[in-house]
């Protein structure tokens, strides 16, 4: 039964369900206890990484002027 609760909390966390709702579903009173069950997967970590480090600007757009020189 314990593993089922852990799996459910992990799936909810990966689905970006807020921690407060995960706590309500798992009946944890302390956020630290609920967070123990929520382990983000590789896809969730990659998504956050993309927010923090968006794709770089192509190098052909780095040279040259950003405005018209007419």
C-alpha positions in Angstrom: 0.0 0.0 0.0 2.9 2.4 0.8 4.4 1.9 -2.7 1.0 2.7 -4.2 0.8 6.1 -2.4 4.4 6.8 -3.5 3.6 6.0 -7.1 0.4 8.1 -7.0 2.2 11.1 -5.5 4.9 10.8 -8.1 2.4 10.7 -11.0 0.6 13.7 -9.6 3.8 15.6 -9.3 4.9 14.8 -12.8 1.4 16.0 -14.0 2.3 19.4 -12.3 -0.5 19.0 -9.7 0.2 21.6 -6.9 1.8 20.2 -3.7 -1.2 21.3 -1.6 -3.4 18.9 -3.7 -0.9 16.1 -3.5 -0.8 16.6 0.3 -4.6 16.4 0.4 -4.8 13.3 -1.6 -2.0 11.5 0.4 -3.3 12.9 3.7 0.1 14.4 4.6 0.0 17.4 6.9 3.6 18.4 6.4 4.9 19.5 3.0 8.3 18.0 3.7 6.7 14.6 4.2 4.6 14.8 1.0 7.7 16.0 -1.0 9.5 12.8 0.1 7.1 10.9 -2.2 7.3 13.2 -5.2 10.3 12.4 -7.4 10.4 14.3 -10.7 11.2 12.3 -13.7 13.7 13.1 -16.5 11.0 14.8 -18.6 9.9 17.1 -15.8 13.5 18.1 -15.1 14.1 18.7 -18.8 11.1 21.0 -19.0 12.3 23.1 -16.0 15.8 23.2 -17.6 14.3 24.6 -20.8 12.6 27.4 -18.8 15.9 28.3 -17.1 18.1 28.0 -20.2 16.0 28.5 -23.4 17.5 27.6 -26.8 20.4 29.7 -27.8 20.1 32.3 -30.5 21.4 31.0 -33.9 25.0 32.2 -34.5 24.1 33.8 -37.9 21.9 36.2 -35.9 24.7 37.2 -33.5 26.8 38.9 -36.2 25.5 41.9 -38.0 23.4 44.8 -36.8 19.9 44.4 -35.4 18.7 47.4 -37.4 18.8 48.6 -41.0 21.9 50.6 -41.9 20.3 52.6 -44.7 
